[in-house]
Amino acid sequence: MSFAAASDRPPYRRGETLCRIDEIADPGGKGFMTDHDGERRAIFVMRQGARIFGYVNQCPHVGTPLDWQPDVFLSPDRTFIQCATHGALFRIFDGYCVAGPCRGRKLDAVKIEMRDGAVILA
């Protein structure tokens, strides 16, 4: 979910289950609004096989949300996270920018855990 997306659910907090891994396409992503030290923050979780990765939903170039539409974070070939604003490409497994105006920078990681198939905000 992008910053502008509305949600009826209160923001997720540390230790809460965000979703089940099978609710995220493989490969694919899912966005969430969190409460981080009293501040609302949009994040997203990427799935690649049995692995999950969490990032702040903000491009390091200009700070805009990365998703094209809610939960759509991938390039057309589904191999990179792609910024909806300038098309920058980021590796799924570490958020490193390989192409675009922020080449060499990384997405801000968010600690995510998986327990018994549940994706949890650590």
Backbone hydrogen bonds in HBPLUS format (Angstrom, degrees):
<---DONOR---> <-ACCEPTOR-->    atom                        ^
c    i                          cat <-CA-CA->   ^        H-A-AA   ^      H-
h    n   atom  resd res      DA  || num        DHA   H-A  angle D-A-AA Bond
n    s   type  num  typ     dist DA aas  dist angle  dist       angle   num
A0005-ALA N   A0002-SER O   3.03 MM   3  5.19 146.0  2.15 103.3 113.7     1
A0012-TYR N   A0033-MET O   2.88 MM  21  6.32 160.8  1.92 147.7 143.8     2
A0035-ASP N   A0012-TYR O   2.73 MM  23  5.88 149.5  1.82 170.1 163.0     3
A0016-GLU N   A0013-ARG O   3.06 MM   3  5.77 157.6  2.11 144.4 146.3     4
A0015-GLY N   A0121-LEU O   2.54 MM 106  5.35 168.5  1.55 167.6 167.8     5
A0121-LEU N   A0016-GLU O   3.06 MM 105  5.77 162.2  2.09 165.9 163.6     6
A0018-LEU N   A0119-VAL O   2.65 MM 101  5.57 158.0  1.70 158.7 166.8     7
A0119-VAL N   A0019-CYS O   2.78 MM 100  5.43 175.4  1.78 161.1 162.4     8
A0023-GLU N   A0020-ARG O   2.91 MM   3  5.43 162.8  1.94 118.2 123.1     9
A0021-ILE N   A0117-GLY O   2.86 MM  96  5.60 162.8  1.89 158.9 163.2    10
A0024-ILE N   A0021-ILE O   3.08 MM   3  5.62 166.3  2.10 118.7 122.0    11
A0028-GLY N   A0047-ARG O   3.28 MM  19  5.48 150.3  2.37 138.8 143.8    12
A0047-ARG N   A0028-GLY O   2.80 MM  19  5.48 159.7  1.84 162.8 165.8    13
A0030-LYS N   A0045-VAL O   2.95 MM  15  5.42 140.8  2.11 141.6 153.9    14
A0045-VAL N   A0030-LYS O   2.89 MM  15  5.42 158.8  1.93 149.8 154.0    15
A0032-PHE N   A0043-ILE O   2.90 MM  11  5.38 159.7  1.94 146.5 147.1    16
A0043-ILE N   A0032-PHE O   2.87 MM  11  5.38 169.0  1.88 159.7 163.2    17
A0034-THR N   A0041-ARG O   2.77 MM   7  5.16 164.5  1.79 145.3 150.9    18
A0041-ARG N   A0034-THR O   2.87 MM   7  5.16 150.0  1.96 139.1 144.1    19
A0036-HIS N   A0039-GLU O   2.79 MM   3  5.13 171.6  1.80 151.4 148.8    20
A0039-GLU N   A0036-HIS O   3.06 MM   3  5.13 158.5  2.11 106.5 113.3    21
A0057-ASN N   A0042-ALA O   2.86 MM  15  5.36 170.1  1.87 127.8 130.5    22
A0044-PHE N   A0055-TYR O   2.85 MM  11  5.55 149.8  1.94 158.5 165.2    23
A0055-TYR N   A0044-PHE O   2.94 MM  11  5.55 159.9  1.99 160.7 167.1    24
A0046-MET N   A0053-PHE O   2.71 MM   7  5.12 164.8  1.73 157.4 161.9    25
A0053-PHE N   A0046-MET O   2.91 MM   7  5.12 147.4  2.01 143.4 150.3    26
A0048-GLN N   A0051-ARG O   2.94 MM   3  5.30 164.4  1.97 150.3 153.3    27
A0051-ARG N   A0048-GLN O   3.13 MM   3  5.30 157.0  2.19 124.9 124.5    28
A0110-VAL N   A0054-GLY O   2.80 MM  56  4.72 156.5  1.86 117.2 115.9    29
A0056-VAL N   A0108-ASP O   2.82 MM  52  5.49 152.1  1.90 156.5 164.7    30
A0058-GLN N   A0056-VAL O   2.85 MM   2  5.59 133.4  2.06 108.0  93.4    31
A0059-CYS N   A0064-THR O   2.83 MM   5  5.47 161.8  1.87 152.6 157.3    32
A0063-GLY N   A0059-CYS O   2.84 MM   4  4.74 138.2  2.02 137.5 147.0    33
A0084-ALA N   A0066-LEU O   3.10 MM  18  5.27 133.1  2.33 113.8 127.4    34
A0068-TRP N   A0072-VAL O   2.81 MM   4  5.47 149.7  1.91 162.2 163.9    35
A0072-VAL N   A0069-GLN O   2.95 MM   3  5.35 159.0  1.99 148.5 143.1    36
A0082-GLN N   A0073-PHE O   2.78 MM   9  5.95 163.8  1.80 159.0 163.4    37
A0075-SER N   A0080-PHE O   2.79 MM   5  5.46 151.3  1.87 155.7 158.4    38
A0078-ARG N   A0075-SER O   2.78 MM   3  5.02 159.8  1.82 118.1 124.4    39
A0081-ILE N   A0090-PHE O   2.89 MM   9  4.96 161.9  1.92 153.7 153.6    40
A0090-PHE N   A0081-ILE O   2.79 MM   9  4.96 158.8  1.84 149.2 154.8    41
A0083-CYS N   A0088-ALA O   2.90 MM   5  5.16 159.1  1.95 146.8 153.9    42
A0087-GLY N   A0083-CYS O   2.95 MM   4  4.77 137.2  2.14 129.2 137.6    43
A0089-LEU N   A0099-ALA O   2.89 MM  10  5.17 154.2  1.95 136.5 143.5    44
A0098-VAL N   A0089-LEU O   2.82 MM   9  5.75 149.6  1.91 150.3 160.6    45
A0091-ARG N   A0096-TYR O   2.85 MM   5  5.36 157.1  1.90 144.1 147.3    46
A0095-GLY N   A0091-ARG O   2.88 MM   4  5.02 139.8  2.04 138.4 145.0    47
A0107-LEU N   A0095-GLY O   2.89 MM  12  4.90 147.6  2.00 123.5 133.5    48
A0097-CYS N   A0105-ARG O   2.80 MM   8  5.56 164.5  1.83 176.7 174.6    49
A0104-GLY N   A0097-CYS O   3.02 MM   7  5.38 177.3  2.02 139.9 139.4    50
A0103-ARG N   A0100-GLY O   3.16 MM   3  5.49 149.3  2.26 126.2 122.8    51
A0105-ARG N   A0102-CYS O   2.95 MM   3  5.70 158.6  2.00 149.1 151.6    52
A0122-ALA N   A0111-LYS O   2.97 MM  11  5.26 151.6  2.05 131.8 136.1    53
A0113-GLU N   A0120-ILE O   2.88 MM   7  5.08 163.5  1.91 149.5 154.8    54
A0120-ILE N   A0113-GLU O   2.78 MM   7  5.08 173.5  1.79 151.6 153.8    55
A0115-ARG N   A0118-ALA O   2.93 MM   3  5.16 152.5  2.00 143.9 150.9    56
A0118-ALA N   A0115-ARG O   2.80 MM   3  5.16 165.4  1.82 120.5 124.6    57
